[in-house]
C-alpha cells in the first residue's frame, strides 16, 4: 500500500478520530482553566505544556491530511475551517498580537467538523439561509411599521421608550424577545388605555408568527439534510456492493477460463 494511502487510512481510522475528539475537548478545558488566576499560579506551566502539545498534534494532523489528500484537501470547506483555526493558534501571542491569544478557544470549534451530526446541523443552517431572507425582510418590515406608529402615538407621553425611531425600534425588539414588556405596556397604558391592542397585535405578528416561520424553515432544511445524508450513505453502500460483485464476477471468470481452454482436444 502506498504511503499516502496508509496515512489516509490511519487518519480515517475510528481510533484516530476518537483520539482527536478527546484532544479537542481536553484543549478546550485547559484553555478555560487558564482564565483562572488561581489555577495559573499553581499549575500554569502544566496547562501551557498541554496546550502546546495539543497544538503540535493538530499541526501534524493537518500536515498529514494535506500530504495524504494533496489537492483534494482544499476542495472540502471543513478542511479549510480546520486549517484556519489551527493557523490562528500559530500566531505569536505576544506583543501587538497578544489579543489574539484569546482566539485559541476557537480550536474547540473543531468539534463541529469532527462530529458528523454537528456538521449536518451546520450544513442545514447554512442551506436555510436563502429561505430565511424573505422572513427576515418580513420581520424588519413589521418592526419598522410598528416603530413608526409607536413613535407617533406614544412618543410624546413615553419618551423613555418611544421618543424617536431608533429608540422605538430597540423597545419593540425588546418586547419581541419578551424582556420586561409588561412594564413597558403598563406605563404606556396609563396614558393610552387602548395601547394593549397595538402591543398584542405586534407580539402575535413578530414573536408567534415570524419567529415560528424561522423554526419551520430550519426544521425543513434539517430534514432535507438528513434525507440527503441517508441517500448518500445508501449510494455509497450500493457502490461498494456493486464493486464487490464485480470483483467476484471477475474472479469466477478467471477460474472458469482454465477449465474451458486447458483440457486437451480428443482425437479419434
C-alpha positions as CSV (number, residue, x, y, z in Angstrom):
1,X,0.0,0.0,0.0
2,X,1.4,3.4,-0.9
3,X,2.4,5.8,1.9
4,X,-0.3,8.3,1.1
5,X,-3.0,5.6,1.4
6,X,-1.5,4.4,4.7
7,X,-1.6,7.9,6.1
8,X,-5.2,8.4,4.9
9,X,-6.3,5.1,6.3
10,X,-4.6,6.0,9.7
11,X,-6.3,9.4,9.8
12,X,-9.8,8.0,9.0
13,X,-9.5,5.1,11.5
14,X,-12.1,5.3,14.3
15,X,-9.4,5.2,16.9
16,X,-7.6,8.2,15.4
17,X,-10.8,10.2,15.1
18,X,-11.7,9.4,18.7
19,X,-8.3,10.5,19.9
20,X,-8.6,13.8,18.0
21,X,-12.0,14.4,19.6
22,X,-10.5,13.7,23.1
23,X,-7.7,16.2,22.4
24,X,-10.1,18.9,21.2
25,X,-12.2,18.5,24.4
26,X,-9.0,18.5,26.5
27,X,-7.7,21.6,24.8
28,X,-10.9,23.4,25.3
29,X,-10.9,22.6,29.0
30,X,-7.2,23.7,29.5
31,X,-7.9,27.0,27.7
32,X,-10.8,27.6,30.0
33,X,-8.8,26.7,33.1
34,X,-6.1,29.3,32.1
35,X,-8.7,32.0,32.7
36,X,-8.4,31.3,36.4
37,X,-5.5,33.2,38.0
38,X,-5.7,30.8,41.0
39,X,-5.0,27.8,38.8
40,X,-2.5,29.6,36.6
41,X,-0.4,30.5,39.7
42,X,-0.3,26.8,40.7
43,X,-0.4,24.7,37.5
44,X,0.1,27.3,34.8
45,X,3.2,25.5,33.5
46,X,1.4,22.2,33.1
47,X,-1.6,23.9,31.4
48,X,0.7,25.7,28.9
49,X,2.6,22.4,28.3
50,X,-0.7,20.6,27.5
51,X,-1.8,23.4,25.2
52,X,1.4,23.4,23.2
53,X,1.4,19.6,23.0
54,X,-2.1,19.5,21.6
55,X,-1.3,22.3,19.2
56,X,1.6,20.3,17.8
57,X,-0.7,17.3,17.3
58,X,-3.2,19.5,15.5
59,X,-0.5,20.9,13.2
60,X,0.9,17.4,12.4
61,X,-2.7,16.2,11.7
62,X,-3.4,19.0,9.3
63,X,0.0,18.4,7.6
64,X,-0.7,14.7,7.3
65,X,-4.1,15.4,5.8
66,X,-2.6,17.7,3.2
67,X,0.0,15.1,2.4
68,X,-2.5,12.2,2.1
69,X,-5.2,14.1,0.1
70,X,-3.0,16.6,-1.8
71,X,-5.1,19.0,-3.8
72,X,-8.4,17.3,-2.7
73,X,-7.7,18.6,0.8
74,X,-8.6,22.2,-0.3
75,X,-11.8,21.2,-2.0
76,X,-13.5,20.4,1.3
77,X,-14.7,23.6,3.2
78,X,-14.4,21.7,6.5
79,X,-10.6,21.2,5.8
80,X,-10.3,25.0,5.3
81,X,-12.2,25.5,8.6
82,X,-9.8,23.3,10.5
83,X,-6.7,24.8,8.8
84,X,-7.7,28.4,9.6
85,X,-8.5,27.6,13.2
86,X,-5.1,25.9,13.7
87,X,-3.4,28.6,11.7
88,X,-4.7,31.3,14.1
89,X,-3.3,29.3,17.0
90,X,0.2,29.6,15.5
91,X,0.1,33.4,15.6
92,X,2.6,34.6,18.3
93,X,0.6,35.5,21.4
94,X,2.9,38.3,22.5
95,X,3.4,42.0,21.6
96,X,0.7,43.6,19.4
97,X,-0.8,40.2,18.6
98,X,-1.3,39.3,22.3
99,X,-5.1,40.0,21.9
100,X,-5.2,37.0,19.5
101,X,-4.3,34.7,22.4
102,X,-8.0,34.5,23.4
103,X,-8.7,33.2,19.9
104,X,-7.2,29.9,20.9
105,X,-10.6,28.9,22.2
106,X,-11.7,28.7,18.6
107,X,-9.9,25.3,18.5
108,X,-12.9,24.0,20.4
109,X,-15.0,24.7,17.3
110,X,-13.2,21.8,15.6
111,X,-15.8,19.6,17.3
112,X,-18.2,20.9,14.7
113,X,-16.0,19.4,11.9
114,X,-15.1,16.3,13.8
115,X,-18.6,15.2,14.8
116,X,-20.7,14.2,11.7
117,X,-24.0,15.2,13.4
118,X,-22.7,18.7,14.2
119,X,-21.6,19.1,10.6
120,X,-25.0,18.0,9.4
121,X,-26.7,20.7,11.7
122,X,-24.4,23.4,10.5
123,X,-24.9,22.4,6.8
124,X,-28.7,22.6,7.4
125,X,-28.5,26.0,8.9
126,X,-26.4,27.3,6.0
127,X,-28.8,25.8,3.5
128,X,-31.7,27.5,5.3
129,X,-30.2,31.0,4.9
130,X,-31.8,31.7,1.5
131,X,-35.2,30.8,2.8
132,X,-34.7,33.0,5.9
133,X,-34.0,36.1,3.8
134,X,-37.7,36.7,3.0
135,X,-38.7,36.0,6.6
136,X,-36.1,38.5,7.9
137,X,-37.4,41.0,5.4
138,X,-41.0,40.5,6.7
139,X,-39.8,40.8,10.3
140,X,-37.9,44.1,9.6
141,X,-40.9,45.5,7.8
142,X,-43.2,44.6,10.7
143,X,-40.8,46.2,13.2
144,X,-40.4,49.3,11.1
145,X,-44.1,49.9,10.6
146,X,-44.8,49.3,14.2
147,X,-41.9,51.6,15.3
148,X,-43.2,54.5,13.2
149,X,-46.7,54.0,14.6
150,X,-45.4,53.7,18.2
151,X,-43.2,56.8,17.8
152,X,-46.1,58.9,16.6
153,X,-48.7,57.6,19.1
154,X,-46.6,57.1,22.3
155,X,-43.5,59.3,21.8
156,X,-45.0,62.4,23.4
157,X,-46.2,60.5,26.5
158,X,-43.5,57.9,26.9
159,X,-40.2,59.4,25.5
160,X,-38.2,56.9,27.6
161,X,-39.2,54.1,25.2
162,X,-40.6,55.8,22.1
163,X,-39.1,59.3,21.7
164,X,-37.7,58.6,18.2
165,X,-37.5,55.9,15.6
166,X,-34.2,54.2,16.8
167,X,-35.5,54.2,20.4
168,X,-38.8,52.7,19.3
169,X,-37.1,50.0,17.3
170,X,-35.0,49.0,20.2
171,X,-38.0,48.9,22.5
172,X,-40.0,46.9,20.1
173,X,-37.1,44.5,19.7
174,X,-37.0,44.1,23.5
175,X,-40.8,43.5,23.5
176,X,-40.4,40.9,20.8
177,X,-37.9,38.9,22.9
178,X,-40.3,39.0,25.9
179,X,-38.0,41.1,28.1
180,X,-39.8,43.4,30.5
181,X,-42.6,44.1,28.1
182,X,-45.4,44.1,30.8
183,X,-43.8,47.1,32.5
184,X,-43.4,49.0,29.2
185,X,-47.0,48.3,28.2
186,X,-48.4,49.2,31.6
187,X,-46.6,52.6,31.5
188,X,-47.9,53.4,28.1
189,X,-51.5,52.3,29.0
190,X,-51.6,54.8,31.8
191,X,-51.9,57.5,29.1
192,X,-53.3,55.3,26.3
193,X,-55.7,52.7,27.6
194,X,-56.2,51.2,24.1
195,X,-52.5,50.6,23.7
196,X,-52.8,47.0,24.7
197,X,-54.4,46.2,21.3
198,X,-51.3,47.6,19.5
199,X,-48.9,45.6,21.6
200,X,-50.9,42.3,21.4
201,X,-51.1,42.5,17.6
202,X,-47.4,43.3,17.4
203,X,-46.3,40.5,19.7
204,X,-48.5,38.0,17.8
205,X,-47.1,39.1,14.5
206,X,-43.4,39.3,15.4
207,X,-43.0,36.5,18.0
208,X,-45.6,33.9,17.3
209,X,-45.8,34.1,13.5
210,X,-42.5,35.4,12.1
211,X,-40.2,33.6,14.6
212,X,-42.1,30.3,14.2
213,X,-41.5,30.7,10.4
214,X,-37.8,30.7,11.2
215,X,-38.2,27.5,13.1
216,X,-40.2,25.9,10.2
217,X,-37.5,26.8,7.6
218,X,-34.7,25.4,9.8
219,X,-36.6,22.2,10.5
220,X,-37.3,21.7,6.8
221,X,-33.7,22.3,6.0
222,X,-32.5,19.8,8.6
223,X,-35.0,17.2,7.3
224,X,-33.7,17.7,3.8
225,X,-30.1,17.5,5.0
226,X,-30.9,14.2,6.8
227,X,-32.6,12.7,3.8
228,X,-29.7,13.7,1.5
229,X,-27.2,12.2,4.0
230,X,-29.1,9.0,4.1
231,X,-29.3,8.9,0.3
232,X,-25.5,9.4,0.1
233,X,-24.9,6.6,2.6
234,X,-27.2,4.3,0.5
235,X,-25.5,5.2,-2.7
236,X,-22.1,4.5,-1.1
237,X,-23.2,1.1,0.1
238,X,-24.7,0.3,-3.3
239,X,-21.5,1.4,-5.0
240,X,-19.4,-0.8,-2.6
241,X,-21.7,-3.7,-3.2
242,X,-21.5,-3.4,-7.0
243,X,-17.7,-3.2,-6.8
244,X,-17.6,-6.3,-4.6
245,X,-20.0,-8.1,-7.1
246,X,-17.8,-7.1,-10.0
247,X,-14.7,-8.4,-8.2
248,X,-16.4,-11.7,-7.5
249,X,-17.6,-12.0,-11.1
250,X,-14.1,-11.3,-12.4
251,X,-12.7,-14.0,-10.0
252,X,-15.3,-16.5,-11.2
253,X,-14.4,-15.8,-14.8
254,X,-10.7,-16.2,-14.1
255,X,-11.4,-19.6,-12.5
256,X,-13.6,-20.8,-15.5
257,X,-11.2,-19.9,-18.2
258,X,-8.6,-22.6,-17.4
259,X,-11.3,-25.2,-17.4
260,X,-12.7,-24.1,-20.7
261,X,-9.3,-23.8,-22.5
262,X,-7.0,-26.0,-20.5
263,X,-8.4,-29.5,-21.5
264,X,-6.6,-31.2,-24.5
265,X,-8.6,-31.9,-27.5
266,X,-9.5,-35.6,-28.0
267,X,-8.5,-37.3,-31.3
268,X,-10.2,-40.3,-32.9
